Amino acid sequence: MFESLSERLTRTVQNLRGRGRISEENIAETLREVRMALLEADVALPVVRSLIEAVKTRALGTEVATSLTPGQAFIGILQRELTELMGGRPAGFALRAQPPVVVVLAGLQGAGKTTTAAKLARWLIESGGKRVLLVSTDVRRPAAILQLERLAAQVGASFAPSDAEQHPEDIARAALGEARRGVFDVLIVDTAGRLHVDAELMEEVRRIDAAVGSSERLFVVDAMAGQDAVNAARAFGDALDLTGVILTKADGDARGGAALSVRHVTGRPILFVGVGEKPDALQPFDPERMASRILGMGDVITLVEQVQKQVDQKEAERLAKKVVSGQGFSMTDLKAQLQQLQHMGGLSALVDKLPAHLARRSLPAGQGDRELCRQIAIIDSMTRKERRTPSIIDGSRRRRIARGAGVQVQDVNRLMKQFTEMQRMMKSMKGGKLRRLMGAFRGGLPPGFPGG
């Protein structure tokens, strides 16, 4: 998300280079470009006007430090205003009500409410140790009830059964009774959606909310919905006393305007952002980090947190001990590392968090992830002996491996070259260097690393 917006905003500051001061004359063209970039990204017009006026007020006459170019100073101002537009500081999701805390999810059909309900349950279980009960009131789409039941089992939450013959508010009321009897901390209620906002949908959501006395009423919105997301946000905000927003599908090829508009329209904070299909692909929303990503600065902090959380520490330490002991780096080890990258969302998910000038040097979108799959297939086509001792792989073996993996011999040659380089690097890191590096996988940072 935000790729095109990031590129446009980065280009807009080029005309400020070489200027010692930001003035009304030299910023006018830049602001026009920023306005067009935001409108093309589907940011609501009132939001664009508010942001442009705030940036202009702060930017005019701003002295530029000797170490900065005017472009960098302007980007700093724009980042601060974008951060404020999206809420300033992270709002957090604190459940302060008496258990069971009732969370109602509302939104249009296709926004991802059912999968978001499961992701939120998983986040509450893992981050807060909560006992979570899930229930679906979507009687118009029976498959949604079955889907949520299966997702609940995947994330370790309990599920309150429901029937398509029941009234939605009766289902929610019965689930609340079960949550009280079972001493659950949280009850998450998944509601039905519609293709468009209508009076019947709003009335149904209001009845469910009244039946359970919900503490949290979260609006789930698709980041790719554009102006429809803004209209839906306004309608749901009028119908319910919303307490927060969850932005879904933020990893898609979207223009991203919803992220900038929904907070302004609803007056409620964005609490979470969905960044994939997997149950763990839900992150607390941080306005400052998101603003940095929009402006092409990347989100390295989130990347480091993701690595520390998702890298298999036991596997990393096993590999480190193996290399330190002189046993060498094998194709089996390489496959394990490639699978770790896949588990973290693939190369595209990692590159997305890098600053723009680094991301541009990476592989084109999607190509890196395809290459990961291709390399794993090549390794799977090798015999156990070949994986353990790659040096025996000669020309005829490479042709056989290529046929087995459905790739060209050049692809096998490329992997072999990369493996050789990694093997050489591993040998050079024996002893102290590797032990210092492993500090990062134990929750710390290597000595000499910023902040370490």
N, C-alpha and C positions, 0 to 999 in steps of 0.2 A: 504494500500500500504506500501511497505518497510518492512513488518514483517520479512521475511526470511533474508533480507539484514541486518536489525537491529540485529537479533539474531547472525548472523555470525560475524558482526563487534564487537559486545559485547564480543563474545568468544575469538576473536583474541588478546585482550589485557591481557588475563589471564596469559600468559607466561611472562609478564613484572612485575607481582606482586613481591614485595620483592627486587627489584633492586633499587639502589640509583641513578642510572644514566642511561639515554638512550644512548646506544652505537651502533655501526654498527653491532656488533655481535648479541646482544640480540634483535635488531629490525628487522633483516633480515627475520626471520621466520614470524614475525607479518605482515610485508609488503607483503610477499607472500600470506598470508591468506586474507589480505585486497584486493589484486589484484584478487584472485579467487572469493571472495564474490562479487566484483563489476562486473566481467565478467559474473557470473551466474545471476546477476540482469539485464543483457542485456545492461549494460553501454558500449558505443562504445570504441573499443580498443585504439584509439588515446587519448580519454578522460581519460581512466584508466592510460595510461602511463604518461600523464601530471600531473594527481593528485598524483600518487605514487612518482614521482620525486620531486614534491613540498613538499609533506609530509616528504620525506626522508631528504631533504635539511634542513628543519626547525627542524626536530626531532633529528638528530644526534648531540650528545654532549649537548643536552638541560639539564640544571640542574633542578632537581625536588625539588620543595618546600617541606619543612618538613611536611606540612599538606596534601600533595598529594602523591599518589602512582604513579609509572611510568606509569601504565595503565591509570590513570586519566589524567596525563599530555599528554600522546599520544592521548587520546580521544579529549582533548582540541585542540591540533594541527590539528587533522583530522577534527574537526568541523569547525575550521577557514578556512581550505582549501576547504572543501565542500561548505561553504558559499560563498567563492570567486568564486568557479567553477560555482555556480548558479547565480552569478551576484553581490555578495557583499551586497549592501543595496537594499531595496525595490525600484523598478524603479518608481512606481506610474503611474497613467494614467491621465495625464493632457491634456485637450483639449484646446490647445492654438490657433488654427486656427480660422479664421472668420466663424461664424455660417452661414449655417449649416455645421458642421464638418462631413465629410464622412468617415465611418469606413467600410472597406471591410474585410469580413471573408473568408479565403481560407483554404482548407485542403482536405484530402481524404474522400471518402464516409464512413459513419459510425463513423467519429471522433466526431460527436455531434455538428456540426456547427449550425443547426437550433435551437436546444434547447439553445445553448450557446448565440446565437443572442438575444433570449428573456431574458435570465439571465443577459446579459450585459445591455440590455435596462432597466431592473428592477433596477440594481445596479446604473445606471446613474440617474434614476428617484428618487430613494430613497436617495442616497448619495449626489447628486449634484443638485437636483431639475430641471433636464433637461427635455425638451420636445423632445421625441424621436419618429422617424418614422422608421418603419421596412419595408423592401421589400425583396422578394425572386426572384432571377434570375435563379432558378433551373427549367428550362423548361422541362428537361428530366424526372423529377419526380414530376408530378402535385400534388401528395399528400403532397409534401414539402411545396407548396404554401399555401394549406389549413391548414397544421399543423402550419405554422408560423402565419397565420391570427388568429388562435385560441389562440396561445400562447401570441400574442400581446394583445389580449383582457384580458387575465389573468393577465398580468403584468402591465396593464395600459398604454401601448404604442399605438400609431396610426399605421395603416397598409396601405401601398400603394398597391392597387390591381394590379395583373399581370396576363398575359394569356400565356398558354403554346405555343401559336402560334407566340408569339413575339420573337425577338432576345434578348438575355440576356443584351447586352449593351444598347439597346433601352429601356428596362424595367428600368435599372439603371438610365439612363438619364432622363426619365419621372419622376421617383421618386425624383430625385434631384430637378427638377422643382417644384414638389409639396411641397418639404421640404422648398424651398425658399418662395413660395407663402404662406405657412402655418406658416412661421416664426418658424420653428423647430430648436432646438439647434443641434441635432445630427440625421444623417441618417445612419442606419446600413444596409449594403447590404449583404445578405446571398447568397453565390454562390454555384454552383453545384459541386459535388464531383465525384470521380471515385474510383473504387476498386484499381487501380494502377495509378501511375504517367504516363501520356502520353502527347504528344505534343499538342493534341487538347485541353485538359484541360488547359494547361498552356497558350495557346494562348487566350482562352476564358477569363481567369482571367485577362490577360494583357489588353484585349480590354475593359473589364468592368472598370478596374482601370483607363485607359486613358479617358474613356467616362465621368467619374464623378470627375476626379482629386482628388482622395481620399487622406486624410491627414494621416489616420491610415490604415495600411495593416497588419492584424493580422493572424498569422498562428495558426489554431486550430488543436491540435494533441492529439490523444488518448494515455493516459499513459500506456495502456496495449499493445500498438502496438510493443514494443521492437525495434529491429533493423529496422523494416519497418518505424518507426517514424523518425529515423535518416536519412534514405534514402529520405523520403518525405520532411523532413526539408531542406535537401541540395538542392533538386530539386526546391522547392518553393522559397528558398532563392536566387537561380540563376534567377528565372523568375520574381520575384517581389522584390522591395526594401522594405522588411519587416520592420516593426517598433516594433513588439513585438510578443509574443507567449502566447496562452492560452492553458493550460494543462487540459484536461478533464478526467473524470472517475478515478480521483485519489483516490476514495474511494473503488475501486474494488480490487480484489485479484490479484494484479499485482506485478511484480518484481521491477518496478519503475525506470528502467534505462533511460527511456525517459527524465525524469525530470533532470537528471544529464548530459545528452548528448545534448539535443536540444539547450540549451543556448550556449554551446561551438561550435556546428556546425553552427548555424545561426549567432552567434555574436549579437543576439538581446535578450533583457530581457524577462523573463517570467513575464507577467503582472498579470494574474489571474489563479486560479486553481479551477476546478469544482469538488465538493465533494458530489454529489448526483443528484437525478432527479428533485427535487423540484425547483421552480423558484428562490428561495433565496439561492440555493446551489452553489454560486460562491463567492470566496474569493480573495482579493488581495494577490498576492504571496509575501511571505517574505522569502528570502533565509536563513536567520539565523534560523528562526523557523523551516523551513523544514529540515535543517541540524540537528537540535536538535532531530527532530522526527526520522530521519534516524538512528541516533546513540542511539536511545532508551531513550532519555532524555525527550520525550513528548513535548507537546506544551500547557502548562497550561495557558499561556497568552491568546491564542486564545480561549481556553475553557472558561475562565472567561468572555471574550468579548462576546462569544456566549450566555452564560447564561444571561448576563445583557441585551443583545439585544432581546432574544427570550422568556425569561420568562415573562409570563403575570403578570405585576406588580399589576394590580387591583385584580386579583385572589389571588396573594400572600398576599396582604394587607388584603383582605377579610378574608382569612384563619387566618392570624395573629390576627386580631381583634376578630375573633370568639374564638380562643383558649385563648387569654388574658381575654376575658369576662367570661371564664369558661364554654362555651357551648360544648366544647369537639370536638374531631376529629372523623369524621364519615367515613363510607365506600365511600360515595359520594365524600368526600374530597380526599380520597386516590385515587379514580378513576381519579379525576382532575389532581392530581400530576403525575400519570402514563401517562396520555395523554400529559402532558407537556413534559415528557421525549421523547415520540414518536415524538412530534412536533420538538424536537431538533435533530432528526435523530436517536433516539433509543440509547440504552446503548452502542452498538458497536461503534457508532460515537463518543461518549464521552470517552470511554475507549481508543480509538485510539490516543487520545491527552494526555493520562497519561504517565508518565515515565514507562519504560519497567518493572521495578521491582514491580510497583503497578499494571500494566495491567495484569501481569502474575497471580496475585491473584484473578482476576475477573473471570467471567464465560467464558467458551470456546466460540469461535467466533460464533455468531448467537444465542447461547442459551439464552443470556440475553434478546434479542428482542423477542424471542418466549415466554419467560416467561412473558414479559410485556403483550403481546396479551392474553395469558392464564389468567392472573390475571384480566384483564379488562373483559374478557368473564365471569369469575366467579362472579364478582360484578354485571354485567348485568343480571345474572340469579337470583339475589336476589330480593325480594320484596322491595317496598319503605320503609316499616317498618323495614325490616332486615338491610337495608343500614343505616338507621337512628339510629337503636339500635341493633348493632351486638351481644350484649350479649344474645339475645333471640335465637340465632342460635344454636340449639341443634343437636344431632346426626341425627335425621330424616330429619331435614331441610338441614343439610350438604349433605346428600345423594341425596336429591331432587335438590339442587343447582349444585352438581357434574354432575348429569344426564343432567340438562339443559345446562350446559357449555361444555359438552362432555369431561369431565376430570375425574380423579380419586378422591376419597374422600380425599386421602392423599394430593392432590394439594389444596383442600379447606382448610384442616387443616393447611397446610404450610402458606397459605395466612392469615388465622386467627391469627396464631402465630406472623407473621410479623406485622399485624395490631395492635395487642396488644402491641408489643414492641414500635411501632411508637406512639401509644396513650399514653403510659407511658412517652416517651420522650417529647411529646408535653405538657403534664401536668407539667413536670419538668422545662419547658421553659416559664412558665407564667411570665408576667411582664417584667422587665428590660432586661432579657436575650434575649427574642424574639424581643423586640424593637430594641436592638443593632444589632441583626442578620438581621433585615429588612433593615438596612442601605445599605446592599449589593444590594438589589433590587431597590434602589433609585439612583443607579449609583455610590455609594461609596462603601467602604469596612468597615466591622465591626471594632470597636476600638481594637487595639492589633494585628490586622492582618497585615502581612508584607505589607508596603506601605499604610496602612490605617491611 
